[in-house]
């Protein structure tokens, strides 16, 4: 599988969801069937384990009260 495209840039660290929860991004992975890039993350407000979400969705935008905003924002 040396012909795989590189995974998109996925800075690790703390992110805030537009609804307020904070999460730690651990990195990027590939879906084993589709090779779709995924973000591996975990919530910081409980111990529910690691989660994955499509990269495009994690770093995408959502409409809130008629305005577009990022779904997750990096917290520095």
mmCIF file as gemmi writes it, N, C-alpha and C atoms, coordinates in Angstrom:
data_model
loop_
_atom_site.group_PDB
_atom_site.id
_atom_site.type_symbol
_atom_site.label_atom_id
_atom_site.label_alt_id
_atom_site.label_comp_id
_atom_site.label_asym_id
_atom_site.label_entity_id
_atom_site.label_seq_id
_atom_site.pdbx_PDB_ins_code
_atom_site.Cartn_x
_atom_site.Cartn_y
_atom_site.Cartn_z
_atom_site.occupancy
_atom_site.B_iso_or_equiv
_atom_site.pdbx_formal_charge
_atom_site.auth_seq_id
_atom_site.auth_asym_id
_atom_site.pdbx_PDB_model_num
ATOM 1 N N . UNK Axp A 1 ? 0.819 -1.205 0 1 0 ? 1 A 1
ATOM 2 C CA . UNK Axp A 1 ? 0 0 0 1 0 ? 1 A 1
ATOM 3 C C . UNK Axp A 1 ? 0.859 1.263 0 1 0 ? 1 A 1
ATOM 4 N N . UNK Axp A 2 ? 1.918 1.255 -0.752 1 0 ? 2 A 1
ATOM 5 C CA . UNK Axp A 2 ? 2.798 2.416 -0.814 1 0 ? 2 A 1
ATOM 6 C C . UNK Axp A 2 ? 2.224 3.536 -1.656 1 0 ? 2 A 1
ATOM 7 N N . UNK Axp A 3 ? 1.123 3.288 -2.359 1 0 ? 3 A 1
ATOM 8 C CA . UNK Axp A 3 ? 0.549 4.307 -3.227 1 0 ? 3 A 1
ATOM 9 C C . UNK Axp A 3 ? -0.568 5.103 -2.538 1 0 ? 3 A 1
ATOM 10 N N . UNK Axp A 4 ? -0.674 5.005 -1.232 1 0 ? 4 A 1
ATOM 11 C CA . UNK Axp A 4 ? -1.695 5.757 -0.504 1 0 ? 4 A 1
ATOM 12 C C . UNK Axp A 4 ? -1.361 7.242 -0.496 1 0 ? 4 A 1
ATOM 13 N N . UNK Axp A 5 ? -2.366 8.089 -0.67 1 0 ? 5 A 1
ATOM 14 C CA . UNK Axp A 5 ? -2.102 9.529 -0.539 1 0 ? 5 A 1
ATOM 15 C C . UNK Axp A 5 ? -1.835 9.855 0.926 1 0 ? 5 A 1
ATOM 16 N N . UNK Axp A 6 ? -1.107 10.917 1.18 1 0 ? 6 A 1
ATOM 17 C CA . UNK Axp A 6 ? -0.854 11.285 2.576 1 0 ? 6 A 1
ATOM 18 C C . UNK Axp A 6 ? -2.157 11.666 3.273 1 0 ? 6 A 1
ATOM 19 N N . UNK Axp A 7 ? -2.197 11.417 4.566 1 0 ? 7 A 1
ATOM 20 C CA . UNK Axp A 7 ? -3.356 11.849 5.357 1 0 ? 7 A 1
ATOM 21 C C . UNK Axp A 7 ? -3.363 13.368 5.451 1 0 ? 7 A 1
ATOM 22 N N . UNK Axp A 8 ? -4.543 13.979 5.534 1 0 ? 8 A 1
ATOM 23 C CA . UNK Axp A 8 ? -4.594 15.434 5.672 1 0 ? 8 A 1
ATOM 24 C C . UNK Axp A 8 ? -3.986 15.884 6.995 1 0 ? 8 A 1
ATOM 25 N N . UNK Axp A 9 ? -3.54 17.11 7.015 1 0 ? 9 A 1
ATOM 26 C CA . UNK Axp A 9 ? -2.981 17.688 8.232 1 0 ? 9 A 1
ATOM 27 C C . UNK Axp A 9 ? -4.031 17.655 9.336 1 0 ? 9 A 1
ATOM 28 N N . UNK Axp A 10 ? -3.628 17.12 10.482 1 0 ? 10 A 1
ATOM 29 C CA . UNK Axp A 10 ? -4.537 16.982 11.621 1 0 ? 10 A 1
ATOM 30 C C . UNK Axp A 10 ? -3.762 17.319 12.887 1 0 ? 10 A 1
ATOM 31 N N . UNK Axp A 11 ? -3.677 18.604 13.239 1 0 ? 11 A 1
ATOM 32 C CA . UNK Axp A 11 ? -2.896 18.971 14.413 1 0 ? 11 A 1
ATOM 33 C C . UNK Axp A 11 ? -3.478 18.348 15.689 1 0 ? 11 A 1
ATOM 34 N N . UNK Axp A 12 ? -2.665 17.609 16.443 1 0 ? 12 A 1
ATOM 35 C CA . UNK Axp A 12 ? -3.15 17.077 17.706 1 0 ? 12 A 1
ATOM 36 C C . UNK Axp A 12 ? -3.348 18.204 18.715 1 0 ? 12 A 1
ATOM 37 N N . UNK Axp A 13 ? -4.132 17.938 19.72 1 0 ? 13 A 1
ATOM 38 C CA . UNK Axp A 13 ? -4.338 18.927 20.769 1 0 ? 13 A 1
ATOM 39 C C . UNK Axp A 13 ? -5.793 19.055 21.162 1 0 ? 13 A 1
ATOM 40 N N . UNK Axp A 14 ? -6.086 20.133 21.856 1 0 ? 14 A 1
ATOM 41 C CA . UNK Axp A 14 ? -7.416 20.372 22.418 1 0 ? 14 A 1
ATOM 42 C C . UNK Axp A 14 ? -8.282 21.157 21.445 1 0 ? 14 A 1
ATOM 43 N N . UNK Axp A 15 ? -9.542 20.706 21.311 1 0 ? 15 A 1
ATOM 44 C CA . UNK Axp A 15 ? -10.517 21.359 20.438 1 0 ? 15 A 1
ATOM 45 C C . UNK Axp A 15 ? -11.823 21.535 21.194 1 0 ? 15 A 1
ATOM 46 N N . UNK Axp A 16 ? -12.565 22.57 20.831 1 0 ? 16 A 1
ATOM 47 C CA . UNK Axp A 16 ? -13.884 22.819 21.422 1 0 ? 16 A 1
ATOM 48 C C . UNK Axp A 16 ? -14.943 22.634 20.35 1 0 ? 16 A 1
ATOM 49 N N . UNK Axp A 17 ? -15.947 21.821 20.661 1 0 ? 17 A 1
ATOM 50 C CA . UNK Axp A 17 ? -17.077 21.599 19.774 1 0 ? 17 A 1
ATOM 51 C C . UNK Axp A 17 ? -17.968 22.835 19.815 1 0 ? 17 A 1
ATOM 52 N N . UNK Axp A 18 ? -18.671 23.11 18.737 1 0 ? 18 A 1
ATOM 53 C CA . UNK Axp A 18 ? -19.512 24.308 18.7 1 0 ? 18 A 1
ATOM 54 C C . UNK Axp A 18 ? -20.603 24.28 19.766 1 0 ? 18 A 1
ATOM 55 N N . UNK Axp A 19 ? -20.93 23.097 20.302 1 0 ? 19 A 1
ATOM 56 C CA . UNK Axp A 19 ? -21.915 23.011 21.389 1 0 ? 19 A 1
ATOM 57 C C . UNK Axp A 19 ? -21.264 23.147 22.765 1 0 ? 19 A 1
ATOM 58 N N . UNK Axp A 20 ? -19.915 23.232 22.808 1 0 ? 20 A 1
ATOM 59 C CA . UNK Axp A 20 ? -19.243 23.549 24.055 1 0 ? 20 A 1
ATOM 60 C C . UNK Axp A 20 ? -18.316 22.505 24.641 1 0 ? 20 A 1
ATOM 61 N N . UNK Axp A 21 ? -18.474 21.227 24.321 1 0 ? 21 A 1
ATOM 62 C CA . UNK Axp A 21 ? -17.602 20.206 24.896 1 0 ? 21 A 1
ATOM 63 C C . UNK Axp A 21 ? -16.179 20.316 24.384 1 0 ? 21 A 1
ATOM 64 N N . UNK Axp A 22 ? -15.222 19.897 25.211 1 0 ? 22 A 1
ATOM 65 C CA . UNK Axp A 22 ? -13.818 19.926 24.802 1 0 ? 22 A 1
ATOM 66 C C . UNK Axp A 22 ? -13.314 18.507 24.554 1 0 ? 22 A 1
ATOM 67 N N . UNK Axp A 23 ? -12.429 18.402 23.553 1 0 ? 23 A 1
ATOM 68 C CA . UNK Axp A 23 ? -11.956 17.113 23.078 1 0 ? 23 A 1
ATOM 69 C C . UNK Axp A 23 ? -10.455 17.183 22.829 1 0 ? 23 A 1
ATOM 70 N N . UNK Axp A 24 ? -9.796 16.041 22.905 1 0 ? 24 A 1
ATOM 71 C CA . UNK Axp A 24 ? -8.392 15.945 22.538 1 0 ? 24 A 1
ATOM 72 C C . UNK Axp A 24 ? -8.296 15.176 21.227 1 0 ? 24 A 1
ATOM 73 N N . UNK Axp A 25 ? -7.705 15.799 20.222 1 0 ? 25 A 1
ATOM 74 C CA . UNK Axp A 25 ? -7.444 15.124 18.954 1 0 ? 25 A 1
ATOM 75 C C . UNK Axp A 25 ? -6.117 14.39 19.098 1 0 ? 25 A 1
ATOM 76 N N . UNK Axp A 26 ? -6.153 13.09 18.793 1 0 ? 26 A 1
ATOM 77 C CA . UNK Axp A 26 ? -4.965 12.255 18.91 1 0 ? 26 A 1
ATOM 78 C C . UNK Axp A 26 ? -4.228 12.129 17.586 1 0 ? 26 A 1
ATOM 79 N N . UNK Axp A 27 ? -4.954 12.244 16.47 1 0 ? 27 A 1
ATOM 80 C CA . UNK Axp A 27 ? -4.316 12.151 15.166 1 0 ? 27 A 1
ATOM 81 C C . UNK Axp A 27 ? -5.301 11.741 14.095 1 0 ? 27 A 1
ATOM 82 N N . UNK Axp A 28 ? -4.762 11.31 12.966 1 0 ? 28 A 1
ATOM 83 C CA . UNK Axp A 28 ? -5.574 10.896 11.827 1 0 ? 28 A 1
ATOM 84 C C . UNK Axp A 28 ? -5.369 9.411 11.566 1 0 ? 28 A 1
ATOM 85 N N . UNK Axp A 29 ? -6.373 8.797 10.959 1 0 ? 29 A 1
ATOM 86 C CA . UNK Axp A 29 ? -6.33 7.38 10.594 1 0 ? 29 A 1
ATOM 87 C C . UNK Axp A 29 ? -7.07 7.219 9.281 1 0 ? 29 A 1
ATOM 88 N N . UNK Axp A 30 ? -7.062 5.994 8.743 1 0 ? 30 A 1
ATOM 89 C CA . UNK Axp A 30 ? -7.811 5.693 7.525 1 0 ? 30 A 1
ATOM 90 C C . UNK Axp A 30 ? -8.874 4.652 7.838 1 0 ? 30 A 1
ATOM 91 N N . UNK Axp A 31 ? -10.023 4.783 7.2 1 0 ? 31 A 1
ATOM 92 C CA . UNK Axp A 31 ? -11.048 3.743 7.276 1 0 ? 31 A 1
ATOM 93 C C . UNK Axp A 31 ? -10.512 2.521 6.535 1 0 ? 31 A 1
ATOM 94 N N . UNK Axp A 32 ? -10.6 1.342 7.137 1 0 ? 32 A 1
ATOM 95 C CA . UNK Axp A 32 ? -9.997 0.147 6.546 1 0 ? 32 A 1
ATOM 96 C C . UNK Axp A 32 ? -10.672 -0.293 5.245 1 0 ? 32 A 1
ATOM 97 N N . UNK Axp A 33 ? -11.938 0.062 5.065 1 0 ? 33 A 1
ATOM 98 C CA . UNK Axp A 33 ? -12.633 -0.345 3.853 1 0 ? 33 A 1
ATOM 99 C C . UNK Axp A 33 ? -12.601 0.677 2.745 1 0 ? 33 A 1
ATOM 100 N N . UNK Axp A 34 ? -12.778 1.95 3.114 1 0 ? 34 A 1
ATOM 101 C CA . UNK Axp A 34 ? -12.893 3.004 2.106 1 0 ? 34 A 1
ATOM 102 C C . UNK Axp A 34 ? -11.636 3.869 1.966 1 0 ? 34 A 1
ATOM 103 N N . UNK Axp A 35 ? -10.731 3.762 2.92 1 0 ? 35 A 1
ATOM 104 C CA . UNK Axp A 35 ? -9.513 4.574 3.019 1 0 ? 35 A 1
ATOM 105 C C . UNK Axp A 35 ? -9.817 6.043 3.322 1 0 ? 35 A 1
ATOM 106 N N . UNK Axp A 36 ? -11.068 6.348 3.669 1 0 ? 36 A 1
ATOM 107 C CA . UNK Axp A 36 ? -11.457 7.717 4.011 1 0 ? 36 A 1
ATOM 108 C C . UNK Axp A 36 ? -10.647 8.196 5.218 1 0 ? 36 A 1
ATOM 109 N N . UNK Axp A 37 ? -10.123 9.433 5.178 1 0 ? 37 A 1
ATOM 110 C CA . UNK Axp A 37 ? -9.405 9.968 6.334 1 0 ? 37 A 1
ATOM 111 C C . UNK Axp A 37 ? -10.371 10.212 7.499 1 0 ? 37 A 1
ATOM 112 N N . UNK Axp A 38 ? -9.931 9.817 8.684 1 0 ? 38 A 1
ATOM 113 C CA . UNK Axp A 38 ? -10.717 9.982 9.905 1 0 ? 38 A 1
ATOM 114 C C . UNK Axp A 38 ? -9.894 10.716 10.948 1 0 ? 38 A 1
ATOM 115 N N . UNK Axp A 39 ? -10.563 11.401 11.849 1 0 ? 39 A 1
ATOM 116 C CA . UNK Axp A 39 ? -9.915 12.03 12.998 1 0 ? 39 A 1
ATOM 117 C C . UNK Axp A 39 ? -10.181 11.143 14.208 1 0 ? 39 A 1
ATOM 118 N N . UNK Axp A 40 ? -9.119 10.838 14.949 1 0 ? 40 A 1
ATOM 119 C CA . UNK Axp A 40 ? -9.232 10.058 16.18 1 0 ? 40 A 1
ATOM 120 C C . UNK Axp A 40 ? -9.188 11.054 17.339 1 0 ? 40 A 1
ATOM 121 N N . UNK Axp A 41 ? -10.213 11.005 18.193 1 0 ? 41 A 1
ATOM 122 C CA . UNK Axp A 41 ? -10.297 11.976 19.28 1 0 ? 41 A 1
ATOM 123 C C . UNK Axp A 41 ? -10.986 11.36 20.484 1 0 ? 41 A 1
ATOM 124 N N . UNK Axp A 42 ? -10.914 12.067 21.614 1 0 ? 42 A 1
ATOM 125 C CA . UNK Axp A 42 ? -11.588 11.616 22.829 1 0 ? 42 A 1
ATOM 126 C C . UNK Axp A 42 ? -12.144 12.817 23.564 1 0 ? 42 A 1
ATOM 127 N N . UNK Axp A 43 ? -13.295 12.653 24.197 1 0 ? 43 A 1
ATOM 128 C CA . UNK Axp A 43 ? -13.835 13.754 24.993 1 0 ? 43 A 1
ATOM 129 C C . UNK Axp A 43 ? -13.008 13.943 26.255 1 0 ? 43 A 1
ATOM 130 N N . UNK Axp A 44 ? -12.891 15.188 26.692 1 0 ? 44 A 1
ATOM 131 C CA . UNK Axp A 44 ? -12.163 15.492 27.925 1 0 ? 44 A 1
ATOM 132 C C . UNK Axp A 44 ? -13.104 15.639 29.113 1 0 ? 44 A 1
ATOM 133 N N . UNK Axp A 45 ? -14.411 15.574 28.88 1 0 ? 45 A 1
ATOM 134 C CA . UNK Axp A 45 ? -15.383 15.768 29.961 1 0 ? 45 A 1
ATOM 135 C C . UNK Axp A 45 ? -15.909 14.451 30.511 1 0 ? 45 A 1
ATOM 136 N N . UNK Axp A 46 ? -15.539 13.309 29.904 1 0 ? 46 A 1
ATOM 137 C CA . UNK Axp A 46 ? -15.891 12.009 30.461 1 0 ? 46 A 1
ATOM 138 C C . UNK Axp A 46 ? -14.919 10.964 29.92 1 0 ? 46 A 1
ATOM 139 N N . UNK Axp A 47 ? -15.053 9.743 30.386 1 0 ? 47 A 1
ATOM 140 C CA . UNK Axp A 47 ? -14.143 8.678 29.987 1 0 ? 47 A 1
ATOM 141 C C . UNK Axp A 47 ? -14.875 7.671 29.109 1 0 ? 47 A 1
ATOM 142 N N . UNK Axp A 48 ? -15.393 8.143 27.967 1 0 ? 48 A 1
ATOM 143 C CA . UNK Axp A 48 ? -16.172 7.272 27.083 1 0 ? 48 A 1
ATOM 144 C C . UNK Axp A 48 ? -15.323 6.643 25.978 1 0 ? 48 A 1
ATOM 145 N N . UNK Axp A 49 ? -14.014 6.791 26.063 1 0 ? 49 A 1
ATOM 146 C CA . UNK Axp A 49 ? -13.136 6.149 25.095 1 0 ? 49 A 1
ATOM 147 C C . UNK Axp A 49 ? -12.775 7.019 23.917 1 0 ? 49 A 1
ATOM 148 N N . UNK Axp A 50 ? -12.167 6.38 22.922 1 0 ? 50 A 1
ATOM 149 C CA . UNK Axp A 50 ? -11.736 7.065 21.711 1 0 ? 50 A 1
ATOM 150 C C . UNK Axp A 50 ? -12.844 6.991 20.678 1 0 ? 50 A 1
ATOM 151 N N . UNK Axp A 51 ? -12.938 8.026 19.87 1 0 ? 51 A 1
ATOM 152 C CA . UNK Axp A 51 ? -13.96 8.132 18.837 1 0 ? 51 A 1
ATOM 153 C C . UNK Axp A 51 ? -13.285 8.478 17.519 1 0 ? 51 A 1
ATOM 154 N N . UNK Axp A 52 ? -13.985 8.233 16.412 1 0 ? 52 A 1
ATOM 155 C CA . UNK Axp A 52 ? -13.512 8.664 15.096 1 0 ? 52 A 1
ATOM 156 C C . UNK Axp A 52 ? -14.65 9.372 14.38 1 0 ? 52 A 1
ATOM 157 N N . UNK Axp A 53 ? -14.277 10.311 13.546 1 0 ? 53 A 1
ATOM 158 C CA . UNK Axp A 53 ? -15.231 11.07 12.742 1 0 ? 53 A 1
ATOM 159 C C . UNK Axp A 53 ? -14.538 11.363 11.417 1 0 ? 53 A 1
ATOM 160 N N . UNK Axp A 54 ? -15.27 11.345 10.309 1 0 ? 54 A 1
ATOM 161 C CA . UNK Axp A 54 ? -14.634 11.698 9.036 1 0 ? 54 A 1
ATOM 162 C C . UNK Axp A 54 ? -13.909 13.048 9.13 1 0 ? 54 A 1
ATOM 163 N N . UNK Axp A 55 ? -12.712 13.093 8.583 1 0 ? 55 A 1
ATOM 164 C CA . UNK Axp A 55 ? -11.884 14.306 8.653 1 0 ? 55 A 1
ATOM 165 C C . UNK Axp A 55 ? -12.64 15.515 8.115 1 0 ? 55 A 1
ATOM 166 N N . UNK Axp A 56 ? -13.3 15.346 6.966 1 0 ? 56 A 1
ATOM 167 C CA . UNK Axp A 56 ? -14.034 16.469 6.359 1 0 ? 56 A 1
ATOM 168 C C . UNK Axp A 56 ? -15.143 16.971 7.28 1 0 ? 56 A 1
ATOM 169 N N . UNK Axp A 57 ? -15.778 16.081 8.02 1 0 ? 57 A 1
ATOM 170 C CA . UNK Axp A 57 ? -16.842 16.489 8.932 1 0 ? 57 A 1
ATOM 171 C C . UNK Axp A 57 ? -16.248 17.176 10.172 1 0 ? 57 A 1
ATOM 172 N N . UNK Axp A 58 ? -15.181 16.605 10.728 1 0 ? 58 A 1
ATOM 173 C CA . UNK Axp A 58 ? -14.573 17.183 11.933 1 0 ? 58 A 1
ATOM 174 C C . UNK Axp A 58 ? -14.134 18.62 11.679 1 0 ? 58 A 1
ATOM 175 N N . UNK Axp A 59 ? -13.471 18.853 10.555 1 0 ? 59 A 1
ATOM 176 C CA . UNK Axp A 59 ? -12.947 20.182 10.256 1 0 ? 59 A 1
ATOM 177 C C . UNK Axp A 59 ? -13.9 21.018 9.399 1 0 ? 59 A 1
ATOM 178 N N . UNK Axp A 60 ? -15.113 20.532 9.22 1 0 ? 60 A 1
ATOM 179 C CA . UNK Axp A 60 ? -16.105 21.252 8.439 1 0 ? 60 A 1
ATOM 180 C C . UNK Axp A 60 ? -16.856 22.292 9.258 1 0 ? 60 A 1
ATOM 181 N N . UNK Axp A 61 ? -17.842 22.9 8.617 1 0 ? 61 A 1
ATOM 182 C CA . UNK Axp A 61 ? -18.648 23.946 9.239 1 0 ? 61 A 1
ATOM 183 C C . UNK Axp A 61 ? -20.081 23.472 9.42 1 0 ? 61 A 1
ATOM 184 N N . UNK Axp A 62 ? -20.76 24.114 10.349 1 0 ? 62 A 1
ATOM 185 C CA . UNK Axp A 62 ? -22.174 23.866 10.601 1 0 ? 62 A 1
ATOM 186 C C . UNK Axp A 62 ? -22.893 25.206 10.65 1 0 ? 62 A 1
ATOM 187 N N . UNK Axp A 63 ? -24.179 25.188 10.365 1 0 ? 63 A 1
ATOM 188 C CA . UNK Axp A 63 ? -24.973 26.41 10.457 1 0 ? 63 A 1
ATOM 189 C C . UNK Axp A 63 ? -25.634 26.473 11.827 1 0 ? 63 A 1
ATOM 190 N N . UNK Axp A 64 ? -25.39 27.572 12.524 1 0 ? 64 A 1
ATOM 191 C CA . UNK Axp A 64 ? -25.971 27.787 13.855 1 0 ? 64 A 1
ATOM 192 C C . UNK Axp A 64 ? -26.629 29.157 13.855 1 0 ? 64 A 1
ATOM 193 N N . UNK Axp A 65 ? -27.93 29.18 14.092 1 0 ? 65 A 1
ATOM 194 C CA . UNK Axp A 65 ? -28.684 30.442 14.105 1 0 ? 65 A 1
ATOM 195 C C . UNK Axp A 65 ? -28.451 31.263 12.838 1 0 ? 65 A 1
ATOM 196 N N . UNK Axp A 66 ? -28.398 30.58 11.708 1 0 ? 66 A 1
ATOM 197 C CA . UNK Axp A 66 ? -28.251 31.266 10.429 1 0 ? 66 A 1
ATOM 198 C C . UNK Axp A 66 ? -26.837 31.642 10.045 1 0 ? 66 A 1
ATOM 199 N N . UNK Axp A 67 ? -25.86 31.333 10.894 1 0 ? 67 A 1
ATOM 200 C CA . UNK Axp A 67 ? -24.466 31.676 10.601 1 0 ? 67 A 1
ATOM 201 C C . UNK Axp A 67 ? -23.618 30.411 10.544 1 0 ? 67 A 1
ATOM 202 N N . UNK Axp A 68 ? -22.674 30.388 9.621 1 0 ? 68 A 1
ATOM 203 C CA . UNK Axp A 68 ? -21.765 29.253 9.514 1 0 ? 68 A 1
ATOM 204 C C . UNK Axp A 68 ? -20.623 29.408 10.512 1 0 ? 68 A 1
ATOM 205 N N . UNK Axp A 69 ? -20.276 28.3 11.148 1 0 ? 69 A 1
ATOM 206 C CA . UNK Axp A 69 ? -19.125 28.301 12.056 1 0 ? 69 A 1
ATOM 207 C C . UNK Axp A 69 ? -18.48 26.928 12.025 1 0 ? 69 A 1
ATOM 208 N N . UNK Axp A 70 ? -17.24 26.849 12.467 1 0 ? 70 A 1
ATOM 209 C CA . UNK Axp A 70 ? -16.525 25.578 12.493 1 0 ? 70 A 1
ATOM 210 C C . UNK Axp A 70 ? -17.174 24.625 13.478 1 0 ? 70 A 1
ATOM 211 N N . UNK Axp A 71 ? -17.221 23.349 13.131 1 0 ? 71 A 1
ATOM 212 C CA . UNK Axp A 71 ? -17.766 22.339 14.046 1 0 ? 71 A 1
ATOM 213 C C . UNK Axp A 71 ? -16.862 22.208 15.274 1 0 ? 71 A 1
ATOM 214 N N . UNK Axp A 72 ? -15.538 22.175 15.045 1 0 ? 72 A 1
ATOM 215 C CA . UNK Axp A 72 ? -14.545 22.104 16.126 1 0 ? 72 A 1
ATOM 216 C C . UNK Axp A 72 ? -13.542 23.236 15.922 1 0 ? 72 A 1
ATOM 217 N N . UNK Axp A 73 ? -13.158 23.888 16.995 1 0 ? 73 A 1
ATOM 218 C CA . UNK Axp A 73 ? -12.169 24.954 16.951 1 0 ? 73 A 1
ATOM 219 C C . UNK Axp A 73 ? -11.012 24.589 17.863 1 0 ? 73 A 1
ATOM 220 N N . UNK Axp A 74 ? -9.809 24.73 17.383 1 0 ? 74 A 1
ATOM 221 C CA . UNK Axp A 74 ? -8.632 24.413 18.198 1 0 ? 74 A 1
ATOM 222 C C . UNK Axp A 74 ? -8.508 25.413 19.335 1 0 ? 74 A 1
ATOM 223 N N . UNK Axp A 75 ? -8.212 24.883 20.52 1 0 ? 75 A 1
ATOM 224 C CA . UNK Axp A 75 ? -8.017 25.703 21.712 1 0 ? 75 A 1
ATOM 225 C C . UNK Axp A 75 ? -6.527 25.726 21.99 1 0 ? 75 A 1
ATOM 226 N N . UNK Axp A 76 ? -5.939 26.895 21.955 1 0 ? 76 A 1
ATOM 227 C CA . UNK Axp A 76 ? -4.482 27.002 22.166 1 0 ? 76 A 1
ATOM 228 C C . UNK Axp A 76 ? -4.139 27.325 23.592 1 0 ? 76 A 1
